[in-house]
Amino acid sequence: MDFIDRLLEEAQKIVPNCRIHSMDKDESMRLTAIPGGRTIAKFMDGSKEKELNYEFVYKTKNDKADQVMIDLGNSLEDCEDIQSKNGSYEFVGLSIVDEPFFVGYDKKEFLYYRLAIAATLYFEK
């Protein structure tokens, strides 16, 4: 399934230095899948509709980071379609689970912000 890669492409329209699963030692944003996904519906033909959870964590010294995260959340929530390039899923929708919020800071004075989303995807059998 290539959804996380397509989600990354959408996020990079707002935050070009976003990457999957890891953060840079400097300013960066991480996108990763998080626990709590679930099957919403099972159909007689074996296909399923699932809700999958993802989070963005932004590491920055930018004092406008909260607005960057709000812009990212708004942009993602407004997506009408995030198409698979390999046909592994059909996009149903996306919602904000946790609005962007400040998590804390580290010894190097980087600020950390978090945004959690849930994507609803349809999978054919």
PyMOL commands that place a pseudoatom at each C-alpha (Angstrom):
pseudoatom trace, name=CA, resn=MET, resi=1, chain=A, elem=C, hetatm=0, pos=[0.000, 0.000, 0.000]
pseudoatom trace, name=CA, resn=ASP, resi=2, chain=A, elem=C, hetatm=0, pos=[1.424, 3.361, -0.999]
pseudoatom trace, name=CA, resn=PHE, resi=3, chain=A, elem=C, hetatm=0, pos=[-0.846, 5.680, 1.000]
pseudoatom trace, name=CA, resn=ILE, resi=4, chain=A, elem=C, hetatm=0, pos=[1.880, 6.971, 3.329]
pseudoatom trace, name=CA, resn=ASP, resi=5, chain=A, elem=C, hetatm=0, pos=[3.943, 7.964, 0.269]
pseudoatom trace, name=CA, resn=ARG, resi=6, chain=A, elem=C, hetatm=0, pos=[1.001, 9.819, -1.290]
pseudoatom trace, name=CA, resn=LEU, resi=7, chain=A, elem=C, hetatm=0, pos=[0.255, 11.492, 2.065]
pseudoatom trace, name=CA, resn=LEU, resi=8, chain=A, elem=C, hetatm=0, pos=[3.892, 12.588, 2.223]
pseudoatom trace, name=CA, resn=GLU, resi=9, chain=A, elem=C, hetatm=0, pos=[3.563, 14.210, -1.213]
pseudoatom trace, name=CA, resn=GLU, resi=10, chain=A, elem=C, hetatm=0, pos=[0.553, 16.197, 0.012]
pseudoatom trace, name=CA, resn=ALA, resi=11, chain=A, elem=C, hetatm=0, pos=[2.385, 17.270, 3.181]
pseudoatom trace, name=CA, resn=GLN, resi=12, chain=A, elem=C, hetatm=0, pos=[5.462, 18.360, 1.230]
pseudoatom trace, name=CA, resn=LYS, resi=13, chain=A, elem=C, hetatm=0, pos=[3.340, 20.984, -0.531]
pseudoatom trace, name=CA, resn=ILE, resi=14, chain=A, elem=C, hetatm=0, pos=[3.257, 22.791, 2.851]
pseudoatom trace, name=CA, resn=VAL, resi=15, chain=A, elem=C, hetatm=0, pos=[6.445, 21.491, 4.524]
pseudoatom trace, name=CA, resn=PRO, resi=16, chain=A, elem=C, hetatm=0, pos=[9.035, 20.468, 1.897]
pseudoatom trace, name=CA, resn=ASN, resi=17, chain=A, elem=C, hetatm=0, pos=[11.400, 18.889, 4.457]
pseudoatom trace, name=CA, resn=CYS, resi=18, chain=A, elem=C, hetatm=0, pos=[8.822, 16.334, 5.651]
pseudoatom trace, name=CA, resn=ARG, resi=19, chain=A, elem=C, hetatm=0, pos=[10.018, 12.723, 5.593]
pseudoatom trace, name=CA, resn=ILE, resi=20, chain=A, elem=C, hetatm=0, pos=[8.688, 9.297, 6.518]
pseudoatom trace, name=CA, resn=HIS, resi=21, chain=A, elem=C, hetatm=0, pos=[9.596, 7.673, 9.870]
pseudoatom trace, name=CA, resn=SER, resi=22, chain=A, elem=C, hetatm=0, pos=[12.670, 9.747, 10.757]
pseudoatom trace, name=CA, resn=MET, resi=23, chain=A, elem=C, hetatm=0, pos=[13.722, 13.245, 11.707]
pseudoatom trace, name=CA, resn=ASP, resi=24, chain=A, elem=C, hetatm=0, pos=[16.839, 15.094, 10.679]
pseudoatom trace, name=CA, resn=LYS, resi=25, chain=A, elem=C, hetatm=0, pos=[19.242, 16.454, 13.280]
pseudoatom trace, name=CA, resn=ASP, resi=26, chain=A, elem=C, hetatm=0, pos=[18.152, 19.903, 12.126]
pseudoatom trace, name=CA, resn=GLU, resi=27, chain=A, elem=C, hetatm=0, pos=[14.678, 21.258, 11.442]
pseudoatom trace, name=CA, resn=SER, resi=28, chain=A, elem=C, hetatm=0, pos=[12.407, 18.601, 9.956]
pseudoatom trace, name=CA, resn=MET, resi=29, chain=A, elem=C, hetatm=0, pos=[8.982, 17.008, 10.028]
pseudoatom trace, name=CA, resn=ARG, resi=30, chain=A, elem=C, hetatm=0, pos=[8.277, 13.315, 10.476]
pseudoatom trace, name=CA, resn=LEU, resi=31, chain=A, elem=C, hetatm=0, pos=[5.251, 11.443, 9.155]
pseudoatom trace, name=CA, resn=THR, resi=32, chain=A, elem=C, hetatm=0, pos=[4.567, 8.016, 10.610]
pseudoatom trace, name=CA, resn=ALA, resi=33, chain=A, elem=C, hetatm=0, pos=[1.738, 5.526, 11.047]
pseudoatom trace, name=CA, resn=ILE, resi=34, chain=A, elem=C, hetatm=0, pos=[0.508, 5.214, 14.628]
pseudoatom trace, name=CA, resn=PRO, resi=35, chain=A, elem=C, hetatm=0, pos=[-1.498, 2.516, 16.448]
pseudoatom trace, name=CA, resn=GLY, resi=36, chain=A, elem=C, hetatm=0, pos=[-5.257, 2.526, 16.622]
pseudoatom trace, name=CA, resn=GLY, resi=37, chain=A, elem=C, hetatm=0, pos=[-6.268, 1.723, 13.057]
pseudoatom trace, name=CA, resn=ARG, resi=38, chain=A, elem=C, hetatm=0, pos=[-9.437, -0.291, 12.635]
pseudoatom trace, name=CA, resn=THR, resi=39, chain=A, elem=C, hetatm=0, pos=[-11.700, -1.932, 10.108]
pseudoatom trace, name=CA, resn=ILE, resi=40, chain=A, elem=C, hetatm=0, pos=[-14.849, 0.143, 9.722]
pseudoatom trace, name=CA, resn=ALA, resi=41, chain=A, elem=C, hetatm=0, pos=[-16.732, -2.182, 7.383]
pseudoatom trace, name=CA, resn=LYS, resi=42, chain=A, elem=C, hetatm=0, pos=[-16.350, -5.597, 5.757]
pseudoatom trace, name=CA, resn=PHE, resi=43, chain=A, elem=C, hetatm=0, pos=[-18.228, -6.312, 2.563]
pseudoatom trace, name=CA, resn=MET, resi=44, chain=A, elem=C, hetatm=0, pos=[-19.542, -9.601, 1.175]
pseudoatom trace, name=CA, resn=ASP, resi=45, chain=A, elem=C, hetatm=0, pos=[-16.976, -9.586, -1.626]
pseudoatom trace, name=CA, resn=GLY, resi=46, chain=A, elem=C, hetatm=0, pos=[-14.132, -9.467, 0.929]
pseudoatom trace, name=CA, resn=SER, resi=47, chain=A, elem=C, hetatm=0, pos=[-13.293, -5.804, 0.453]
pseudoatom trace, name=CA, resn=LYS, resi=48, chain=A, elem=C, hetatm=0, pos=[-12.847, -3.579, 3.513]
pseudoatom trace, name=CA, resn=GLU, resi=49, chain=A, elem=C, hetatm=0, pos=[-13.030, 0.024, 4.578]
pseudoatom trace, name=CA, resn=LYS, resi=50, chain=A, elem=C, hetatm=0, pos=[-10.385, 0.923, 7.161]
pseudoatom trace, name=CA, resn=GLU, resi=51, chain=A, elem=C, hetatm=0, pos=[-9.503, 3.913, 9.269]
pseudoatom trace, name=CA, resn=LEU, resi=52, chain=A, elem=C, hetatm=0, pos=[-5.724, 4.298, 9.643]
pseudoatom trace, name=CA, resn=ASN, resi=53, chain=A, elem=C, hetatm=0, pos=[-3.972, 6.760, 11.944]
pseudoatom trace, name=CA, resn=TYR, resi=54, chain=A, elem=C, hetatm=0, pos=[-0.935, 8.893, 11.145]
pseudoatom trace, name=CA, resn=GLU, resi=55, chain=A, elem=C, hetatm=0, pos=[0.938, 11.642, 12.911]
pseudoatom trace, name=CA, resn=PHE, resi=56, chain=A, elem=C, hetatm=0, pos=[3.132, 14.524, 11.895]
pseudoatom trace, name=CA, resn=VAL, resi=57, chain=A, elem=C, hetatm=0, pos=[5.763, 15.741, 14.345]
pseudoatom trace, name=CA, resn=TYR, resi=58, chain=A, elem=C, hetatm=0, pos=[7.463, 19.033, 13.496]
pseudoatom trace, name=CA, resn=LYS, resi=59, chain=A, elem=C, hetatm=0, pos=[10.897, 19.800, 14.957]
pseudoatom trace, name=CA, resn=THR, resi=60, chain=A, elem=C, hetatm=0, pos=[11.754, 23.457, 14.473]
pseudoatom trace, name=CA, resn=LYS, resi=61, chain=A, elem=C, hetatm=0, pos=[13.042, 26.717, 15.869]
pseudoatom trace, name=CA, resn=ASN, resi=62, chain=A, elem=C, hetatm=0, pos=[10.471, 28.610, 13.789]
pseudoatom trace, name=CA, resn=ASP, resi=63, chain=A, elem=C, hetatm=0, pos=[8.256, 30.746, 16.014]
pseudoatom trace, name=CA, resn=LYS, resi=64, chain=A, elem=C, hetatm=0, pos=[5.484, 30.427, 13.405]
pseudoatom trace, name=CA, resn=ALA, resi=65, chain=A, elem=C, hetatm=0, pos=[5.450, 26.624, 13.661]
pseudoatom trace, name=CA, resn=ASP, resi=66, chain=A, elem=C, hetatm=0, pos=[1.956, 26.539, 15.128]
pseudoatom trace, name=CA, resn=GLN, resi=67, chain=A, elem=C, hetatm=0, pos=[0.640, 28.277, 12.000]
pseudoatom trace, name=CA, resn=VAL, resi=68, chain=A, elem=C, hetatm=0, pos=[2.583, 25.880, 9.748]
pseudoatom trace, name=CA, resn=MET, resi=69, chain=A, elem=C, hetatm=0, pos=[0.901, 22.955, 11.505]
pseudoatom trace, name=CA, resn=ILE, resi=70, chain=A, elem=C, hetatm=0, pos=[-2.533, 24.584, 11.260]
pseudoatom trace, name=CA, resn=ASP, resi=71, chain=A, elem=C, hetatm=0, pos=[-1.965, 25.190, 7.528]
pseudoatom trace, name=CA, resn=LEU, resi=72, chain=A, elem=C, hetatm=0, pos=[-0.899, 21.562, 7.086]
pseudoatom trace, name=CA, resn=GLY, resi=73, chain=A, elem=C, hetatm=0, pos=[-3.977, 20.293, 8.923]
pseudoatom trace, name=CA, resn=ASN, resi=74, chain=A, elem=C, hetatm=0, pos=[-6.300, 22.515, 6.888]
pseudoatom trace, name=CA, resn=SER, resi=75, chain=A, elem=C, hetatm=0, pos=[-4.665, 21.479, 3.621]
pseudoatom trace, name=CA, resn=LEU, resi=76, chain=A, elem=C, hetatm=0, pos=[-4.926, 17.771, 4.416]
pseudoatom trace, name=CA, resn=GLU, resi=77, chain=A, elem=C, hetatm=0, pos=[-8.492, 18.033, 5.678]
pseudoatom trace, name=CA, resn=ASP, resi=78, chain=A, elem=C, hetatm=0, pos=[-9.483, 19.777, 2.434]
pseudoatom trace, name=CA, resn=CYS, resi=79, chain=A, elem=C, hetatm=0, pos=[-8.048, 16.991, 0.236]
pseudoatom trace, name=CA, resn=GLU, resi=80, chain=A, elem=C, hetatm=0, pos=[-10.815, 15.500, -1.835]
pseudoatom trace, name=CA, resn=ASP, resi=81, chain=A, elem=C, hetatm=0, pos=[-8.663, 12.692, -3.187]
pseudoatom trace, name=CA, resn=ILE, resi=82, chain=A, elem=C, hetatm=0, pos=[-5.232, 11.226, -2.513]
pseudoatom trace, name=CA, resn=GLN, resi=83, chain=A, elem=C, hetatm=0, pos=[-4.874, 8.696, -5.309]
pseudoatom trace, name=CA, resn=SER, resi=84, chain=A, elem=C, hetatm=0, pos=[-2.853, 5.527, -5.093]
pseudoatom trace, name=CA, resn=LYS, resi=85, chain=A, elem=C, hetatm=0, pos=[-0.216, 5.154, -7.791]
pseudoatom trace, name=CA, resn=ASN, resi=86, chain=A, elem=C, hetatm=0, pos=[-0.371, 1.351, -7.602]
pseudoatom trace, name=CA, resn=GLY, resi=87, chain=A, elem=C, hetatm=0, pos=[-4.125, 0.836, -7.137]
pseudoatom trace, name=CA, resn=SER, resi=88, chain=A, elem=C, hetatm=0, pos=[-3.737, -0.556, -3.612]
pseudoatom trace, name=CA, resn=TYR, resi=89, chain=A, elem=C, hetatm=0, pos=[-6.523, 1.568, -2.076]
pseudoatom trace, name=CA, resn=GLU, resi=90, chain=A, elem=C, hetatm=0, pos=[-9.270, 4.090, -2.801]
pseudoatom trace, name=CA, resn=PHE, resi=91, chain=A, elem=C, hetatm=0, pos=[-9.281, 7.288, -0.758]
pseudoatom trace, name=CA, resn=VAL, resi=92, chain=A, elem=C, hetatm=0, pos=[-12.536, 7.868, 1.139]
pseudoatom trace, name=CA, resn=GLY, resi=93, chain=A, elem=C, hetatm=0, pos=[-11.623, 10.787, 3.395]
pseudoatom trace, name=CA, resn=LEU, resi=94, chain=A, elem=C, hetatm=0, pos=[-9.377, 12.264, 6.028]
pseudoatom trace, name=CA, resn=SER, resi=95, chain=A, elem=C, hetatm=0, pos=[-10.086, 13.901, 9.372]
pseudoatom trace, name=CA, resn=ILE, resi=96, chain=A, elem=C, hetatm=0, pos=[-8.085, 15.601, 12.085]
pseudoatom trace, name=CA, resn=VAL, resi=97, chain=A, elem=C, hetatm=0, pos=[-7.896, 13.438, 15.228]
pseudoatom trace, name=CA, resn=ASP, resi=98, chain=A, elem=C, hetatm=0, pos=[-5.836, 15.869, 17.319]
pseudoatom trace, name=CA, resn=GLU, resi=99, chain=A, elem=C, hetatm=0, pos=[-5.559, 19.492, 16.247]
pseudoatom trace, name=CA, resn=PRO, resi=100, chain=A, elem=C, hetatm=0, pos=[-1.962, 20.739, 16.076]
pseudoatom trace, name=CA, resn=PHE, resi=101, chain=A, elem=C, hetatm=0, pos=[-0.432, 21.323, 19.492]
pseudoatom trace, name=CA, resn=PHE, resi=102, chain=A, elem=C, hetatm=0, pos=[2.894, 22.119, 21.141]
pseudoatom trace, name=CA, resn=VAL, resi=103, chain=A, elem=C, hetatm=0, pos=[4.529, 19.004, 22.609]
pseudoatom trace, name=CA, resn=GLY, resi=104, chain=A, elem=C, hetatm=0, pos=[7.663, 20.491, 24.175]
pseudoatom trace, name=CA, resn=TYR, resi=105, chain=A, elem=C, hetatm=0, pos=[11.252, 21.379, 23.450]
pseudoatom trace, name=CA, resn=ASP, resi=106, chain=A, elem=C, hetatm=0, pos=[14.675, 19.759, 23.713]
pseudoatom trace, name=CA, resn=LYS, resi=107, chain=A, elem=C, hetatm=0, pos=[18.104, 20.787, 25.037]
pseudoatom trace, name=CA, resn=LYS, resi=108, chain=A, elem=C, hetatm=0, pos=[19.029, 22.291, 21.661]
pseudoatom trace, name=CA, resn=GLU, resi=109, chain=A, elem=C, hetatm=0, pos=[15.968, 24.574, 21.886]
pseudoatom trace, name=CA, resn=PHE, resi=110, chain=A, elem=C, hetatm=0, pos=[14.063, 22.834, 19.112]
pseudoatom trace, name=CA, resn=LEU, resi=111, chain=A, elem=C, hetatm=0, pos=[10.301, 23.123, 19.511]
pseudoatom trace, name=CA, resn=TYR, resi=112, chain=A, elem=C, hetatm=0, pos=[8.112, 20.069, 18.821]
pseudoatom trace, name=CA, resn=TYR, resi=113, chain=A, elem=C, hetatm=0, pos=[4.555, 20.209, 17.480]
pseudoatom trace, name=CA, resn=ARG, resi=114, chain=A, elem=C, hetatm=0, pos=[2.203, 17.310, 16.722]
pseudoatom trace, name=CA, resn=LEU, resi=115, chain=A, elem=C, hetatm=0, pos=[-0.774, 16.786, 14.413]
pseudoatom trace, name=CA, resn=ALA, resi=116, chain=A, elem=C, hetatm=0, pos=[-2.687, 13.474, 14.274]
pseudoatom trace, name=CA, resn=ILE, resi=117, chain=A, elem=C, hetatm=0, pos=[-5.000, 12.458, 11.442]
pseudoatom trace, name=CA, resn=ALA, resi=118, chain=A, elem=C, hetatm=0, pos=[-7.194, 9.504, 10.511]
pseudoatom trace, name=CA, resn=ALA, resi=119, chain=A, elem=C, hetatm=0, pos=[-7.493, 8.420, 6.885]
pseudoatom trace, name=CA, resn=THR, resi=120, chain=A, elem=C, hetatm=0, pos=[-10.394, 6.309, 5.700]
pseudoatom trace, name=CA, resn=LEU, resi=121, chain=A, elem=C, hetatm=0, pos=[-9.404, 4.011, 2.848]
pseudoatom trace, name=CA, resn=TYR, resi=122, chain=A, elem=C, hetatm=0, pos=[-11.224, 1.341, 0.859]
pseudoatom trace, name=CA, resn=PHE, resi=123, chain=A, elem=C, hetatm=0, pos=[-9.391, -1.892, -0.040]
pseudoatom trace, name=CA, resn=GLU, resi=124, chain=A, elem=C, hetatm=0, pos=[-10.668, -4.315, -2.674]
pseudoatom trace, name=CA, resn=LYS, resi=125, chain=A, elem=C, hetatm=0, pos=[-10.071, -8.007, -2.097]
for i in range(1, 125): cmd.bond("trace and resi %d" % i, "trace and resi %d" % (i + 1))
show_as sticks, trace
zoom trace
